C-alpha cells in the first residue's frame, strides 16, 4: 500500500483526507488508503479488482450508515439501505451521494422529466402562465400530472397507452391441445398445470386441438372474470377425475381458476419481477390511448396552451427544442399575449427551466424528451441525468461517488462531462469516480489503482497518489 502522505501536493489543494483502514468488503484484503477531499479522485483497475468495492461498498456505504444514525427510526424503514461495510475505521468522511448506473425497478411512469424534476417546473409553468380556453377554471400544478388521479387520463389511467389482449396473442398455435400448452400466456411449470387440471374438473376437453373447442368454451377460458374454486385430483386422467368427482373422493387440493387475460393483466400490473413483466407483455398489444392521444392527461389539462402547445406536445419536444422555445420567454422577448402577472411568472420559471435544460444538453442529452421513459435509457444516460440534477442542487461539502460516467458518451460530449465534474468540485465537493476511461484518468487530481488483478489477486494492494504515468 502506498500512502499519499509523502506525495507532492495535488492541484486541488485538499482540506483533508478520508482515511480508510482495514477495508475487507467483498474482495478487498485489509486495504488501507488515504483519499484526498475536494479533489477529482479516480478509482481504477481491471474488472473485478475491487475498485467499486472500495468506492461504493466501503466509502459510500459507511457515509450512508452514519447518515442513517441521525434519522428517526420510523423513517429509516422508508429508505433503501446498503448495509454496514466490513472496515476497521474511516476518518474524515463527509456526507456522500452515489450516482450509480443502476436503474431500480422499471416503471412505465418514470421519465426523463420525473428523474430530473423538470416536469414539476413545467406543470407549474402551465398552471401559472398557461393560456386557458374561455370558461376554463384555473388548474393547479397537480392537475397537469399523469401520475395523480386528478390529472391522469380516465381511459388509460395516465399511461398514454391502452393494451389489448386477443385470442391470437394468447394462443399462437391453435393446432395444439390445452394439455400441450395451447394457451401460451398461462404460467409455466406447476401453475400452468394447476390451471389445466382445474379445466379437467370443470369438464373441458384438454386433449383436442384448441381450434376444435366450441367458441363459447374458448372465450370463457381466455376472457372470463370468474374465479371458481374446485377440487383438483393431481395426476388423474380426465376419466379418473370424472369418476373421483362422482364418488366424491378427497381431492389433492382445492384449485382456483383464473382466465388467461385476467392472469396477464394482473401479473403485468402487480409483479415486481422485470422478467415476469417482460414475459406477459409479449401477449399484449399496445396502442396510443384514443382519448388523450398518448399524452396521458385529461382533456382539461390538454386544453391549456403555452407558447402555442399543450403540455403533452411540449413534453414530446427534444430538450434542445425545448431550450429554443424557452429562450425568448426567459429573456422577456416572447410575443405571447399574457397579463403582467403571468408574464413575470413565465419568465422566472422559464429561466430556471432553461438553466437546467442547458446543463442536460451540454452533457450530450439534448436529443432526449421529457416524456422519454427511463427504462429505455442506457445506464450512462441515466447517470448523466442524475449528475445534471445534482449540479442544480447547490449542495457543497459532500462526496459524489460516480460509476463510469463516461460510459456510452460520445467523445465529442466528453468535455461537457468534465466541465460538469469541475463545477461540482469548484462548489466545494469531492468527486470519487470509478472509471476505466483514460481521458478521465488524465483529468484526475489523484489516482487510486486497486488490484493488482481480478479474482484471487483482487483487493490485495492499492497504489494511491497524484496522477502520473497515464498514457498520453
N, C-alpha and C positions, 0 to 999 in steps of 0.2 A: 504494500500500500504506500503510495506516495502522497504525503500531505502537502497542502498548498502553503504551509506556514513560511517556508523559505523561498517561495517563488517570487519573481518580480511582481510589482503591483500591477493589477489589471486595469484596463482602460475605464472600467465602470466606477472605480473608487468605492468599493462596497463599504457599508456601515458596519458590517459584521459577517459572521459565517453561521450557517446551520451545521452543527457538529453532530454527525451520526456515528454511534459506537455500537458494535456488535449486531449488525443487521443480518438476520437469518431468514427473512421472509422468502418463501418459495425456494429458489435455487441459490440464494445468497449464502456465503460461507463466512459468517462473522466479519462482515465488511465494516471498516472504519473509514470515514471520509469527511472532509470539511468542504462545504459548498458555499460559495460567496452569495450574499444577498445583494439586491439592487444591481443585478447583472443578468445577461443572457447566458445561461449555462446549458450546454448541450450534453445529454447523456447518450453515448454512442456505444457501439459494439455489435458483434454479429447477432443474428436472430437466436434467441434462447440464451443469451449471455447473462441476462439478469438486469438489464438496464431499466425495464419497466417495473420490475420488482422493487428496484431501489427508488425510482422516482414516484411511482403511483402507489404501490402496495406498502411502501415504508414511509416515505416523507409525507405524501398527501394523506395517507390513511391515519397517521399519527396526528396531523393537524386537524383532521376531521374529528377524530376521537376527542381531542381536547376541546373542540368547539361544542361537542355534544354534552360535555360535562357542565357547560353553562346553560344548557337548555332544560326547560322544565320537563320532568319525567313524562308527563302526559303527551308532550309534543314530540318526544323522541321517536315514538312508535309511528309517527306520520312521515318520518324522514328515512330514506334508504341509506343504511349504514354499511360501510365497507369492512368493518371488523377491526380488531386490535392487532397491530403488526407485531411480529416477533423481532424485537430490537431491544438492546440493553438501555440505551438512552439517546434522546435527540434534544440538543440545546439550541437556543437562538431561533426557534421555529415560529414564524408569524402565521396568521391565518392563511389558508390555501384554497384555491379554486381550481378544480380539474376541468379541462376542456378535452374530453376524450372523443374517440371516433365512434363509440358505442351509440346506438340509436334508440335503445329502450324498446318497449313494446310497440310494434307497429300500430298506427291508428289512422284511419281514413280522415279523421278530423284534424290531425296535426299537419300544419302547413308552414311554409316559409314565413308567412305573416304572423302566425302564432308563436313560433320559435323565437323570432326577433322582436316580438311585441309591437311590430309596426301596425298590425291590424287594429290594435287598440286605439292608436292615434288616428288611423283612417276612419274608424267608426265615430270618433269624436269630431273629426272634420265634417263628416256628413250630417251629424246631429246638430252642430252649432253653426255651420256655414253652408249647408246644402240648400238648393232651391226646391222648395216644396210645391206640389201642384195646388191649385186653388181648393180651399176647403180641407186640405190635409192637415191633421193635427201634428204638432211638433213631436218628433220621436226622440227618445233617449238613445245614448250610445249603445246600450244593451239591445235595443230593437234592431240593430244592424248586425247582430251576431248570429250566425247559423248554428252555434253551439248552445244557444239558450232557447227555451220554448217560445218566448215572445218574438224571436227573430227568425226561427227556423221555418222553412217551407213546410206546410202541413202535409204535403203529399210524400216528399222524400225524407222528411224529418231532418233537414239540414245537410244531407249527404250530397245532394246535387245529382244523384243517380237513382234510378229505380231498377230493381232486379226481377227478372222473370225466370221462373223455374219450369221447364217444359218436359214432357214425356221423352222427347228425342234426346234431351241432355242427360236425363237420369237413366234412360235405358238405351244406350248407344247400339246394342246388338239385340234386336227383338227375337232373333232365332234361338237365343239361349233360354233355358228354363229358370225359374226362380231359384231352384237348387244350384244351378250353375252360375248364380250371381248375375242374373239379367239386370237387376236393379243395382247398377254400379255405384250409385250415390250412397247406398247404405254403408254403414261402418264395416270394417274388416273384422276378421277373427271372431271372437265369441259373440260380440254384439250383433253382428250380421246374422250369425247362425241362430241367435235367440229370436230375431225378427222372423226368420224363415220358419222356425219351429212354431211360433205363435200363429202364423198363417195356416200351418197344417191343422192346428187345433181349431181354428176358425172355419175350416172346411175348404180352403183354397187348394187347387191342384198345383203343386210346386214342381211337377215333372213333365209338363207340356210346354212347348215354346211360348214365350211371352205373348207373341202376336196372336196366338190361338185362344188366349183368355178373352172372355167377354169384356167389352169396353167398360161396362159398369164396374167390373171387378178391378180392372187395371186402374181406373180413376180412383177407386177407393183406396187401393194400396198406395198409390202415389200422392194423392191430394187430400185425404181425409184429415180432419182436425180432431176426430175421435181418438181416444186413447184407452181402448178396452184392456182390462187385465184378465187373463185367462190362465188355466192350468197348462203347464208345459211338461211333456214327457221326453226328456232329453235322450237322444239315441234311438227313439222308436221310429218305425216306418209309419207312413200315413195309415195303413191298415191297423197296425198295433195301437196307434194313437186313438183311432175311432173306437176300437174295442175297449181301450182303457177308459175312455170317456163314458162309454155305455155302461161299463161295470163300476164306474165311479172310483177307480183306483187312486191311491195317493200320488199326486204328481211330483216331479222332481222339484218344481218351484212354481210360483205364480209370475208370469211374464206380462209386461205392459207394452202394448204396440204403439209405434209412432210412425205416421206416414212419412214417405221419403222426403217430400218437400218440407214438411214440418221439421224433420231432423236437420236438413241442410240449413234452413234459416236460423234455427235455434243455435246450431253449432257456430255458424258464421258470426252471429251477434254476440255470443257469450263466451266462446272459447278464448283462453289466454295463450293458446299454442299457435304460433305463426304457421307451423306445419299443418295443423288441422284446418286452420282458416284457409290456407292455400289449397288444400285438398278439396274442400267442399265448394270453394269458389269456382272450380272448373265446371261445376254443374249449374252455374248461374249465368244468365246473360244480362249484362248491364247496358243501360242506355240513359241518355240525359233525361232528367225529370221534365215532363212536358209542361208542368205548371210554372216552374221557376226557370226553365231552360238551362238547367245546370248551375244556376247562380246561387242556389242553396237558401235563398231568403224569401220572406213574404212579399206579396205584391206591394204592400205599403212601403216597405224598406226600399224596394227597387224603383219606386216612383220618385224618389228623391234623387236629384242630379247635382253633380259638382263638376264644373268645367265641361258641362255637356254630356257627362257619362254617369251611369248609375254605379253603385259601389261594387256590383258584380263585374261590370266591364272594367272598372279601374283595377280590380284585383287580378284581372287576366292580362294586364299590361306587363311587359318585362320591366325590371327595376330601372333599366336605362331609359325606357319610355316614360316611366313614372317620374323620373327625375326631370325630364324635359317638360312634362305637364306642370310640375310643381315650381319650377324655376321662376317663371314670371309672377306666380302668386306670391312666392316668398319675397320677391323684390318689390311687390306692390305695383306691378306693371301689367296685371291681367286686365281683360276687358269685360269681366263679369259684372253684371248689374246687381250689386249687393248693397245692403244697408251699411252704414258706418260701423255698426257693432259687428255685423257678420264679416265685413272685410278685414277688420282688425283681428278677429278670431281666426279667419282663414290664413292670414299672413303669418301669425305666430305659430300655428300648428304646421303650416307648410314649411316654415323654416326648420322646425325640429325634425320633421319627416325627411326633408331634403338632406340635412346633415347626416342622418343615419343611412339613408339610401345611398348617398355618395360614398360612404365608407364601404358598403357592400359592393358597389360597382368597382371601386378601387381594388378590392380583393378578388376581382375577376368573376363576380357573381351577377353581373348586370343582365345576364340572359334569363335569370330566374324570375318568376312572377310570385306575387304574394299568395296566390291560391295553390301554388305547386305543393303537392303532398310530400311530406318529408320521407315516407317510405321509398319514394322514387329517387331520392338524392343519394349520392355517394357519401361514404364516410368522411372524405376530405371536404366535401361541400358543407356537410353538417357542422364540422368543426370550425370552418371559417365563418359560418353564420353565428355560431356561439362566440367566436372571437370578436366579431363586429359588435355584437351585443355588449360584450364586456368593455369595449372601447367607449361606449356611451354611458357606462355605469358610474364613471368617475370615482371608482374605488382606488385607494392607494395603500401602500404598506402591506400588500398581500403577495403570496406566491402563486403565480399561474403555472400550472403543470399541464403541458400540451403533449399530445401523442401524434407525432409525424404530421405537423400542419401543412407540409409541402405535398402530401400525398394527393395525386390526381391534379395538381395545379400546373397549368400551362407555364412554361418557362417565362413567357412574356409578362405574366402576372406575379412572378416571384418577388420583384422589387416592392410591390404594394404590400405583400405579406410582411417583408422585413420592416417596412415603414410602420406597419401596424404594431409589430412587436416592439419596435423602438419607442412608439408612442406610449405603450403600456409601461415600458421601463422608465421613460422620462417622467411619467406621472408618479414615480416612487414605488414601483412594484418590481418583483423579482420574477424572472422567466426561467422555468426549468423545462427543457424541451427534449423529449425522446425523439431521436431523429437519425436517419441513415444518410440524408442528403448532404453532399459535400459542400454546397454553397452555404447551407445553414451553419455547418461547422466553421466555415471561413468567417462568418459574421459573428460567431460566438465570442464572448469575453472570456469564457472558461470552458474547457472540455473535460468530461469525465468518461473515461474509456473503461467499460465493465467487461469482464471476461476471465481468462483470455479466449475462451471458446464456448460453444454451447454444451448441453448435456452435462456429463460428469466434470467437465472443465469449466463450467459456468460459475460466476459469482465468487471466484477464488481470489481475484486481485482487482484492484481498481486504481487506475492511474488518473490523478486529477491535477490540473494546472492550467496556466494560461495557454491559449491555443498556439500550437506550433507544429510543424511537421505535416500539416494538411496539404495534400497535393494542390498545386495552383495551375 
